[in-house]
Amino acid sequence: MTAPTTALPPSPTIAAVAAALAALRARRPLVHNITNYVAMTISANVLLSLGASPAMVHAGEEVEEFAGIADALVINIGTLSGPWIDAMLRAAAAANRHGKPWLLDPVAAGATRLRSETALALLHLKPAIVRGNAGEIMALAGLAGAASAASAEASRGVDSLAGSDAAAAAAVALARQAGTVVALTGETDYATDGTRLIAITGGHPLMPLSTALGCALSAATGAFLAVAPPLEAAVAALAVYSAAGAVAGARCPGGAGHLPAELCDALLAMDEATLAAHAGFTEIDL
């Protein structure tokens, strides 16, 4: 794994996030995605707009080899099948062998037995970051024994039944139990490694109305994971995406139909001034 090129000071700053974005654009990391059918196009476009190189590679015959080529791996369990589950497990294990960081997006964990078992099996392979909404994080925390198993009831499909504020404690517990960084998304986003909890504000109310934008955020977080340590990568990705979402939403007064294109344009043009205008941080004492 290439040594990280950026590091946040004790409290995150806009300047540090801008530096992480500059490092990403300079590195142009190759991000290996095993993601769902709905998310492939927007995820690839988001990565290109950030300055990364996307690869949508899910065939079991090549995922292990490709995990060694890529700079980071993103696994999203949105559209599961037996062969894809096998490919996900093999890719994650190969990424670990090659020292490549990887991210797990546990889409609708807790909703079905298949999703719960797959998410847990992948969690046991030690992703550097877990990125999900409130329901997914609460469910995975319960499944992993990091919080009450009743929290699994908080997930229904891909829609969260709980706000991100309510899930912050579960995110901290999951980070501690699994030894990972959790990026929790909602009206307010959170990033935690179990010892620090950072709230990130920004975004736009239209964002939940456009499918696969959360999945694309996972891809974006994987790109930052290629150039920064996990907590810093999560904070940077959440801040950049939130700022871009705020800009994109303001350009879509009639609704969310054009939001994905506007989001990509905002990511392409993102700079420190825009970050300062549309994203903010609060560190919460644990």
Secondary structure as GFF3:
##gff-version 3
##sequence-region A 1 286
A	DSSP	alpha_helix	14	27	.	.	.	ID=ss1
A	DSSP	beta_strand	30	34	.	.	.	ID=ss2
A	DSSP	three_ten_helix	37	39	.	.	.	ID=ss3
A	DSSP	alpha_helix	40	50	.	.	.	ID=ss4
A	DSSP	beta_strand	53	56	.	.	.	ID=ss5
A	DSSP	alpha_helix	63	69	.	.	.	ID=ss6
A	DSSP	beta_strand	72	76	.	.	.	ID=ss7
A	DSSP	alpha_helix	82	98	.	.	.	ID=ss8
A	DSSP	beta_strand	102	105	.	.	.	ID=ss9
A	DSSP	alpha_helix	113	123	.	.	.	ID=ss10
A	DSSP	beta_strand	129	133	.	.	.	ID=ss11
A	DSSP	alpha_helix	134	143	.	.	.	ID=ss12
A	DSSP	three_ten_helix	149	154	.	.	.	ID=ss13
A	DSSP	beta_strand	155	156	.	.	.	ID=ss14
A	DSSP	beta_strand	159	160	.	.	.	ID=ss15
A	DSSP	alpha_helix	164	178	.	.	.	ID=ss16
A	DSSP	beta_strand	181	185	.	.	.	ID=ss17
A	DSSP	beta_strand	189	192	.	.	.	ID=ss18
A	DSSP	beta_strand	197	201	.	.	.	ID=ss19
A	DSSP	three_ten_helix	207	209	.	.	.	ID=ss20
A	DSSP	alpha_helix	213	225	.	.	.	ID=ss21
A	DSSP	alpha_helix	230	250	.	.	.	ID=ss22
A	DSSP	alpha_helix	259	268	.	.	.	ID=ss23
A	DSSP	alpha_helix	272	278	.	.	.	ID=ss24
A	DSSP	beta_strand	280	284	.	.	.	ID=ss25
###
